[in-house]
Amino acid sequence: MLSGEEQERKITTYEEAMNKIKDTTGVSDIKEVVQRFLSQGETQKHLEQLKTNNEKMLVRLKEEKVEKAGQCFYFMLSVKKDFVKSSVDLMSLRRPMAAVLRSVNL
């Protein structure tokens, strides 16, 4: 059992803690404080899920970007072949291909 002085110290400590919580959250009702803390946990879980989903989408979009760059290059090559029926000067495609590769950071 706590002495009167120890109980008084404990009550003071709890009151100070509650006052800090009230000041920080802007809420004075203990039920509201508890609800705020609970909703913060839910919000954090939701944000973590959004982050995971966005990271997956970013990977997929980067892969798609590389694929589209390759398709672009092959399209440029086929247009060049159609345009110049005889021997294709592949060296003339060097600059466009370099630009395509730079655009996908390869």
Backbone bond lengths (Angstrom), bond angles and torsions (degrees), N, CA, C in turn:
res aa  C-N    CA-C-N  psi(-1)  N-CA   C-N-CA  omega(-1)  CA-C   N-CA-C  phi
1 M - - - 1.438 - - 1.531 109.43 -
2 L 1.324 115.15 140.60 1.456 120.46 -178.33 1.524 110.91 -84.09
3 S 1.320 114.96 145.49 1.469 119.23 175.58 1.523 108.88 -73.96
4 G 1.312 116.42 166.25 1.462 120.99 -179.83 1.519 112.35 -57.53
5 E 1.315 116.26 -40.31 1.468 121.36 -179.78 1.528 110.71 -66.92
6 E 1.337 117.29 -42.56 1.471 121.19 179.41 1.523 110.66 -64.96
7 Q 1.328 116.47 -40.76 1.461 120.42 177.95 1.528 110.37 -62.97
8 E 1.329 115.15 -41.55 1.468 120.13 179.58 1.527 110.48 -62.34
9 R 1.351 117.63 -42.42 1.464 122.29 177.90 1.530 110.88 -62.32
10 K 1.334 115.76 -43.49 1.455 120.95 -179.49 1.531 110.65 -63.52
11 I 1.324 116.98 -44.13 1.463 121.28 178.69 1.525 110.14 -62.45
12 T 1.323 116.72 -43.32 1.465 121.17 178.68 1.528 110.57 -61.26
13 T 1.322 115.63 -42.89 1.470 120.41 179.18 1.524 110.40 -61.47
14 Y 1.331 117.01 -45.64 1.465 120.93 178.86 1.528 111.42 -63.99
15 E 1.320 116.83 -40.66 1.461 120.12 178.68 1.519 111.22 -63.67
16 E 1.330 116.67 -42.47 1.467 120.44 178.01 1.527 110.64 -63.08
17 A 1.326 115.59 -43.09 1.466 119.52 178.85 1.521 110.63 -62.68
18 M 1.320 116.73 -43.79 1.465 120.48 179.66 1.521 110.76 -64.30
19 N 1.334 117.52 -39.70 1.462 120.30 177.42 1.524 111.61 -63.09
20 K 1.330 117.20 -39.86 1.472 120.51 176.95 1.520 110.65 -63.69
21 I 1.338 115.77 -42.85 1.468 119.99 178.31 1.526 110.29 -62.40
22 K 1.329 117.07 -43.97 1.461 121.37 178.80 1.528 110.62 -60.60
23 D 1.337 116.41 -45.09 1.466 120.58 -179.68 1.522 111.17 -64.01
24 T 1.315 116.28 -41.14 1.460 120.72 -176.92 1.521 111.76 -70.98
25 T 1.321 117.16 -44.91 1.464 120.84 -175.65 1.515 113.52 -87.93
26 G 1.311 117.04 -20.49 1.450 120.32 -176.66 1.527 112.49 76.57
27 V 1.322 116.30 16.35 1.461 121.93 -177.42 1.519 108.27 -121.58
28 S 1.342 116.56 137.35 1.460 118.90 -178.36 1.526 113.16 -104.12
29 D 1.329 117.26 -22.11 1.454 120.76 -179.30 1.525 109.92 -82.97
30 I 1.323 117.22 129.33 1.469 121.28 -176.50 1.522 111.34 -61.22
31 K 1.334 117.18 -34.40 1.471 119.78 178.96 1.525 110.75 -64.78
32 E 1.317 115.54 -39.92 1.466 119.70 177.53 1.521 111.06 -66.03
33 V 1.324 116.96 -38.90 1.465 121.18 178.35 1.531 109.55 -60.84
34 V 1.327 115.97 -47.03 1.467 120.17 179.07 1.519 109.78 -61.07
35 Q 1.330 118.13 -43.69 1.462 121.79 -179.86 1.521 111.10 -62.18
36 R 1.321 116.45 -39.97 1.476 119.82 178.13 1.520 111.35 -61.80
37 F 1.327 116.61 -45.06 1.467 119.95 179.35 1.521 111.09 -63.55
38 L 1.329 117.09 -40.61 1.464 120.54 178.23 1.524 111.52 -64.43
39 S 1.326 116.13 -42.64 1.462 119.13 -179.01 1.525 111.25 -69.35
40 Q 1.332 117.55 -29.30 1.463 119.59 176.09 1.521 110.50 -64.21
41 G 1.326 116.71 -38.83 1.459 120.36 177.62 1.515 111.18 -63.42
42 E 1.337 116.67 -42.26 1.456 121.36 177.93 1.524 110.58 -64.83
43 T 1.317 116.19 -41.27 1.465 120.56 178.81 1.521 110.51 -63.33
44 Q 1.318 117.42 -41.79 1.453 120.75 179.47 1.527 110.55 -62.71
45 K 1.332 117.30 -43.90 1.463 120.28 177.91 1.524 110.78 -60.20
46 H 1.333 115.95 -43.25 1.462 120.42 179.74 1.533 110.78 -62.66
47 L 1.327 116.86 -44.35 1.466 120.58 179.65 1.528 111.70 -64.53
48 E 1.321 117.31 -38.50 1.464 120.56 177.41 1.524 110.62 -64.14
49 Q 1.337 116.99 -38.84 1.468 120.77 177.82 1.521 110.55 -65.88
50 L 1.326 116.60 -42.14 1.465 120.43 176.40 1.525 111.27 -60.98
51 K 1.319 116.66 -41.52 1.463 121.23 179.45 1.521 110.41 -62.22
52 T 1.328 116.84 -45.52 1.469 121.11 179.14 1.525 110.42 -60.95
53 N 1.326 116.32 -47.04 1.470 120.18 179.56 1.525 111.61 -60.95
54 N 1.327 116.99 -42.17 1.466 120.94 -179.65 1.521 111.89 -67.98
55 E 1.326 117.71 -36.23 1.464 120.40 176.99 1.531 110.38 -64.38
56 K 1.338 117.09 -42.06 1.465 120.96 177.41 1.532 110.71 -62.90
57 M 1.337 115.73 -42.01 1.462 119.48 179.75 1.523 110.68 -65.34
58 L 1.321 117.18 -38.53 1.453 121.13 179.28 1.524 111.18 -61.99
59 V 1.329 117.22 -43.59 1.468 121.30 177.52 1.519 109.86 -61.14
60 R 1.347 116.30 -46.30 1.463 120.50 -179.15 1.531 110.84 -62.18
61 L 1.326 117.54 -41.78 1.461 120.88 -179.56 1.530 112.24 -68.09
62 K 1.339 116.77 -35.53 1.471 119.22 176.62 1.523 110.45 -65.63
63 E 1.335 116.44 -41.21 1.467 120.25 177.49 1.525 110.21 -63.24
64 E 1.312 116.47 -41.27 1.466 121.13 178.94 1.528 110.50 -64.39
65 K 1.323 116.56 -37.92 1.464 121.15 179.53 1.529 110.45 -62.77
66 V 1.328 116.17 -43.42 1.466 120.21 178.74 1.525 109.98 -64.31
67 E 1.330 116.19 -43.51 1.462 120.31 179.16 1.528 111.17 -60.73
68 K 1.331 116.93 -44.89 1.467 121.09 179.91 1.530 111.37 -64.95
69 A 1.316 116.87 -35.92 1.469 119.90 178.15 1.521 109.71 -64.20
70 G 1.345 116.04 -41.73 1.469 119.55 177.11 1.511 111.33 -63.32
71 Q 1.319 117.35 -42.06 1.460 121.23 178.30 1.525 110.40 -62.75
72 C 1.303 115.61 -39.72 1.463 120.62 178.13 1.523 110.92 -61.67
73 F 1.326 115.76 -44.70 1.461 119.66 179.77 1.527 110.41 -62.10
74 Y 1.321 117.02 -46.74 1.470 119.21 -178.79 1.526 111.21 -66.04
75 F 1.317 117.15 -32.70 1.459 119.99 174.93 1.523 109.82 -64.89
76 M 1.337 116.31 -45.18 1.465 120.31 178.69 1.522 110.09 -60.37
77 L 1.314 116.36 -40.14 1.462 121.12 179.59 1.524 110.83 -65.17
78 S 1.322 116.97 -43.45 1.469 119.32 -179.38 1.521 111.35 -67.77
79 V 1.326 117.39 -37.22 1.463 120.35 177.07 1.516 109.62 -64.39
80 K 1.320 115.99 -42.01 1.462 120.67 179.43 1.520 110.00 -62.87
81 K 1.337 117.06 -42.33 1.467 120.80 179.59 1.523 110.66 -64.67
82 D 1.328 116.55 -41.82 1.462 119.95 179.05 1.521 110.85 -66.50
83 F 1.314 115.48 -37.82 1.458 120.27 -177.53 1.522 111.22 -70.07
84 V 1.301 115.96 -43.65 1.463 121.17 -179.50 1.526 106.42 -110.28
85 K 1.319 117.16 97.80 1.457 121.43 -175.36 1.518 112.18 -65.20
86 S 1.290 117.66 -35.19 1.455 119.61 178.73 1.512 109.68 -85.59
87 S 1.304 116.69 -172.29 1.463 122.76 -170.24 1.528 113.13 -40.41
88 V 1.320 114.52 122.56 1.462 121.61 -179.09 1.513 108.81 -78.15
89 D 1.311 115.07 131.52 1.453 120.29 176.93 1.527 108.14 -86.02
90 L 1.321 116.26 91.14 1.458 120.56 -176.86 1.522 112.60 -63.59
91 M 1.318 117.05 -26.48 1.454 119.34 179.85 1.526 111.12 -63.80
92 S 1.328 117.03 -28.00 1.464 118.95 179.70 1.526 111.16 -70.69
93 L 1.332 117.17 -14.97 1.459 121.21 177.73 1.525 112.31 -89.04
94 R 1.330 115.90 -5.76 1.453 119.50 -176.84 1.533 112.44 -58.52
95 R 1.322 117.12 -48.16 1.468 119.89 -179.21 1.525 112.35 -64.63
96 P 1.342 118.29 -48.70 1.477 116.69 178.63 1.526 112.49 -60.65
97 M 1.317 117.28 -38.32 1.462 119.31 -179.79 1.522 110.28 -67.99
98 A 1.320 117.10 -39.30 1.462 120.31 177.87 1.528 110.01 -61.72
99 A 1.319 116.69 -38.68 1.464 120.25 178.26 1.526 110.87 -65.45
100 V 1.341 116.13 -41.31 1.461 120.24 178.44 1.524 109.75 -63.05
101 L 1.318 117.25 -45.13 1.465 121.09 -179.44 1.525 111.32 -64.54
102 R 1.335 117.53 -39.89 1.465 120.15 177.52 1.528 110.50 -63.49
103 S 1.315 116.88 -36.01 1.461 119.80 -177.78 1.524 112.27 -66.74
104 V 1.344 117.23 -23.09 1.466 119.88 177.51 1.516 111.93 -107.74
105 N 1.326 116.04 11.07 1.459 122.27 176.60 1.517 113.22 59.37
106 L 1.311 118.04 43.84 1.470 121.45 175.93 1.508 110.40 -99.73
